[in-house]
C-alpha cells in the first residue's frame, strides 16, 4: 500500500510558502517540513542554483509539497 499526500499534517502551508520565498536558497522550507537531508543539500547547492527552489515553490503553491511523512501541508 502506498501513501499519498491525502492526509493533512500539522505543518502550515503559509509558513512553508513564506520560508521558501525568503529563505529558499537555504532550504528553510525543507527543514520546516522535516526533510533535513534535502535541506542540507539545498544549503550546499544554494537551492540547486535557484532551480530547486523554484520547483519547490510551485509545488507548495499547487499543494503537492508534503512533509517528511508524506502528509499534505495544512491550509
MODELLER restraints for C-alpha pairs under 7 A, 6 or more apart:
rsr = mdl.restraints
at = mdl.atoms
rsr.add(forms.Gaussian(group=physical.xy_distance, feature=features.Distance(at['CA:3:A'], at['CA:70:A']), mean=6.91, stdev=0.5))
rsr.add(forms.Gaussian(group=physical.xy_distance, feature=features.Distance(at['CA:4:A'], at['CA:70:A']), mean=6.40, stdev=0.5))
rsr.add(forms.Gaussian(group=physical.xy_distance, feature=features.Distance(at['CA:5:A'], at['CA:66:A']), mean=6.32, stdev=0.5))
rsr.add(forms.Gaussian(group=physical.xy_distance, feature=features.Distance(at['CA:5:A'], at['CA:70:A']), mean=5.34, stdev=0.5))
rsr.add(forms.Gaussian(group=physical.xy_distance, feature=features.Distance(at['CA:5:A'], at['CA:71:A']), mean=4.78, stdev=0.5))
rsr.add(forms.Gaussian(group=physical.xy_distance, feature=features.Distance(at['CA:5:A'], at['CA:72:A']), mean=4.88, stdev=0.5))
rsr.add(forms.Gaussian(group=physical.xy_distance, feature=features.Distance(at['CA:6:A'], at['CA:71:A']), mean=6.59, stdev=0.5))
rsr.add(forms.Gaussian(group=physical.xy_distance, feature=features.Distance(at['CA:6:A'], at['CA:72:A']), mean=6.31, stdev=0.5))
rsr.add(forms.Gaussian(group=physical.xy_distance, feature=features.Distance(at['CA:7:A'], at['CA:71:A']), mean=5.12, stdev=0.5))
rsr.add(forms.Gaussian(group=physical.xy_distance, feature=features.Distance(at['CA:7:A'], at['CA:72:A']), mean=5.92, stdev=0.5))
rsr.add(forms.Gaussian(group=physical.xy_distance, feature=features.Distance(at['CA:8:A'], at['CA:71:A']), mean=5.18, stdev=0.5))
rsr.add(forms.Gaussian(group=physical.xy_distance, feature=features.Distance(at['CA:8:A'], at['CA:72:A']), mean=4.66, stdev=0.5))
rsr.add(forms.Gaussian(group=physical.xy_distance, feature=features.Distance(at['CA:8:A'], at['CA:73:A']), mean=5.86, stdev=0.5))
rsr.add(forms.Gaussian(group=physical.xy_distance, feature=features.Distance(at['CA:8:A'], at['CA:74:A']), mean=5.66, stdev=0.5))
rsr.add(forms.Gaussian(group=physical.xy_distance, feature=features.Distance(at['CA:9:A'], at['CA:71:A']), mean=4.96, stdev=0.5))
rsr.add(forms.Gaussian(group=physical.xy_distance, feature=features.Distance(at['CA:9:A'], at['CA:72:A']), mean=5.76, stdev=0.5))
rsr.add(forms.Gaussian(group=physical.xy_distance, feature=features.Distance(at['CA:9:A'], at['CA:73:A']), mean=5.64, stdev=0.5))
rsr.add(forms.Gaussian(group=physical.xy_distance, feature=features.Distance(at['CA:9:A'], at['CA:74:A']), mean=6.03, stdev=0.5))
rsr.add(forms.Gaussian(group=physical.xy_distance, feature=features.Distance(at['CA:10:A'], at['CA:73:A']), mean=6.90, stdev=0.5))
rsr.add(forms.Gaussian(group=physical.xy_distance, feature=features.Distance(at['CA:10:A'], at['CA:74:A']), mean=6.14, stdev=0.5))
rsr.add(forms.Gaussian(group=physical.xy_distance, feature=features.Distance(at['CA:11:A'], at['CA:33:A']), mean=6.66, stdev=0.5))
rsr.add(forms.Gaussian(group=physical.xy_distance, feature=features.Distance(at['CA:11:A'], at['CA:73:A']), mean=5.37, stdev=0.5))
rsr.add(forms.Gaussian(group=physical.xy_distance, feature=features.Distance(at['CA:11:A'], at['CA:74:A']), mean=5.89, stdev=0.5))
rsr.add(forms.Gaussian(group=physical.xy_distance, feature=features.Distance(at['CA:12:A'], at['CA:73:A']), mean=5.53, stdev=0.5))
rsr.add(forms.Gaussian(group=physical.xy_distance, feature=features.Distance(at['CA:12:A'], at['CA:74:A']), mean=4.87, stdev=0.5))
rsr.add(forms.Gaussian(group=physical.xy_distance, feature=features.Distance(at['CA:12:A'], at['CA:75:A']), mean=6.28, stdev=0.5))
rsr.add(forms.Gaussian(group=physical.xy_distance, feature=features.Distance(at['CA:13:A'], at['CA:73:A']), mean=5.02, stdev=0.5))
rsr.add(forms.Gaussian(group=physical.xy_distance, feature=features.Distance(at['CA:13:A'], at['CA:74:A']), mean=5.47, stdev=0.5))
rsr.add(forms.Gaussian(group=physical.xy_distance, feature=features.Distance(at['CA:13:A'], at['CA:75:A']), mean=5.32, stdev=0.5))
rsr.add(forms.Gaussian(group=physical.xy_distance, feature=features.Distance(at['CA:16:A'], at['CA:29:A']), mean=5.03, stdev=0.5))
rsr.add(forms.Gaussian(group=physical.xy_distance, feature=features.Distance(at['CA:16:A'], at['CA:32:A']), mean=6.98, stdev=0.5))
rsr.add(forms.Gaussian(group=physical.xy_distance, feature=features.Distance(at['CA:17:A'], at['CA:57:A']), mean=6.89, stdev=0.5))
rsr.add(forms.Gaussian(group=physical.xy_distance, feature=features.Distance(at['CA:17:A'], at['CA:60:A']), mean=6.40, stdev=0.5))
rsr.add(forms.Gaussian(group=physical.xy_distance, feature=features.Distance(at['CA:19:A'], at['CA:28:A']), mean=5.79, stdev=0.5))
rsr.add(forms.Gaussian(group=physical.xy_distance, feature=features.Distance(at['CA:19:A'], at['CA:29:A']), mean=5.11, stdev=0.5))
rsr.add(forms.Gaussian(group=physical.xy_distance, feature=features.Distance(at['CA:20:A'], at['CA:28:A']), mean=6.65, stdev=0.5))
rsr.add(forms.Gaussian(group=physical.xy_distance, feature=features.Distance(at['CA:20:A'], at['CA:29:A']), mean=5.24, stdev=0.5))
rsr.add(forms.Gaussian(group=physical.xy_distance, feature=features.Distance(at['CA:20:A'], at['CA:53:A']), mean=6.96, stdev=0.5))
rsr.add(forms.Gaussian(group=physical.xy_distance, feature=features.Distance(at['CA:20:A'], at['CA:57:A']), mean=6.33, stdev=0.5))
rsr.add(forms.Gaussian(group=physical.xy_distance, feature=features.Distance(at['CA:24:A'], at['CA:47:A']), mean=6.55, stdev=0.5))
rsr.add(forms.Gaussian(group=physical.xy_distance, feature=features.Distance(at['CA:24:A'], at['CA:53:A']), mean=5.62, stdev=0.5))
rsr.add(forms.Gaussian(group=physical.xy_distance, feature=features.Distance(at['CA:25:A'], at['CA:42:A']), mean=6.48, stdev=0.5))
rsr.add(forms.Gaussian(group=physical.xy_distance, feature=features.Distance(at['CA:25:A'], at['CA:43:A']), mean=6.52, stdev=0.5))
rsr.add(forms.Gaussian(group=physical.xy_distance, feature=features.Distance(at['CA:25:A'], at['CA:46:A']), mean=4.86, stdev=0.5))
rsr.add(forms.Gaussian(group=physical.xy_distance, feature=features.Distance(at['CA:25:A'], at['CA:47:A']), mean=4.32, stdev=0.5))
rsr.add(forms.Gaussian(group=physical.xy_distance, feature=features.Distance(at['CA:25:A'], at['CA:50:A']), mean=6.66, stdev=0.5))
rsr.add(forms.Gaussian(group=physical.xy_distance, feature=features.Distance(at['CA:25:A'], at['CA:53:A']), mean=6.51, stdev=0.5))
rsr.add(forms.Gaussian(group=physical.xy_distance, feature=features.Distance(at['CA:26:A'], at['CA:42:A']), mean=5.98, stdev=0.5))
rsr.add(forms.Gaussian(group=physical.xy_distance, feature=features.Distance(at['CA:26:A'], at['CA:43:A']), mean=4.62, stdev=0.5))
rsr.add(forms.Gaussian(group=physical.xy_distance, feature=features.Distance(at['CA:26:A'], at['CA:46:A']), mean=6.34, stdev=0.5))
rsr.add(forms.Gaussian(group=physical.xy_distance, feature=features.Distance(at['CA:26:A'], at['CA:47:A']), mean=6.50, stdev=0.5))
rsr.add(forms.Gaussian(group=physical.xy_distance, feature=features.Distance(at['CA:27:A'], at['CA:39:A']), mean=4.61, stdev=0.5))
rsr.add(forms.Gaussian(group=physical.xy_distance, feature=features.Distance(at['CA:27:A'], at['CA:42:A']), mean=5.15, stdev=0.5))
rsr.add(forms.Gaussian(group=physical.xy_distance, feature=features.Distance(at['CA:27:A'], at['CA:43:A']), mean=5.98, stdev=0.5))
rsr.add(forms.Gaussian(group=physical.xy_distance, feature=features.Distance(at['CA:27:A'], at['CA:47:A']), mean=6.56, stdev=0.5))
rsr.add(forms.Gaussian(group=physical.xy_distance, feature=features.Distance(at['CA:28:A'], at['CA:39:A']), mean=6.84, stdev=0.5))
rsr.add(forms.Gaussian(group=physical.xy_distance, feature=features.Distance(at['CA:30:A'], at['CA:36:A']), mean=6.67, stdev=0.5))
rsr.add(forms.Gaussian(group=physical.xy_distance, feature=features.Distance(at['CA:30:A'], at['CA:38:A']), mean=6.85, stdev=0.5))
rsr.add(forms.Gaussian(group=physical.xy_distance, feature=features.Distance(at['CA:30:A'], at['CA:39:A']), mean=5.10, stdev=0.5))
rsr.add(forms.Gaussian(group=physical.xy_distance, feature=features.Distance(at['CA:31:A'], at['CA:39:A']), mean=5.51, stdev=0.5))
rsr.add(forms.Gaussian(group=physical.xy_distance, feature=features.Distance(at['CA:33:A'], at['CA:67:A']), mean=4.57, stdev=0.5))
rsr.add(forms.Gaussian(group=physical.xy_distance, feature=features.Distance(at['CA:33:A'], at['CA:68:A']), mean=6.11, stdev=0.5))
rsr.add(forms.Gaussian(group=physical.xy_distance, feature=features.Distance(at['CA:34:A'], at['CA:67:A']), mean=6.24, stdev=0.5))
rsr.add(forms.Gaussian(group=physical.xy_distance, feature=features.Distance(at['CA:34:A'], at['CA:68:A']), mean=5.22, stdev=0.5))
rsr.add(forms.Gaussian(group=physical.xy_distance, feature=features.Distance(at['CA:35:A'], at['CA:68:A']), mean=5.45, stdev=0.5))
rsr.add(forms.Gaussian(group=physical.xy_distance, feature=features.Distance(at['CA:42:A'], at['CA:48:A']), mean=6.21, stdev=0.5))
rsr.add(forms.Gaussian(group=physical.xy_distance, feature=features.Distance(at['CA:47:A'], at['CA:53:A']), mean=5.37, stdev=0.5))
rsr.add(forms.Gaussian(group=physical.xy_distance, feature=features.Distance(at['CA:59:A'], at['CA:65:A']), mean=5.14, stdev=0.5))
rsr.add(forms.Gaussian(group=physical.xy_distance, feature=features.Distance(at['CA:65:A'], at['CA:72:A']), mean=6.62, stdev=0.5))
rsr.add(forms.Gaussian(group=physical.xy_distance, feature=features.Distance(at['CA:66:A'], at['CA:72:A']), mean=4.64, stdev=0.5))
rsr.add(forms.Gaussian(group=physical.xy_distance, feature=features.Distance(at['CA:66:A'], at['CA:73:A']), mean=5.96, stdev=0.5))
rsr.add(forms.Gaussian(group=physical.xy_distance, feature=features.Distance(at['CA:67:A'], at['CA:73:A']), mean=6.81, stdev=0.5))
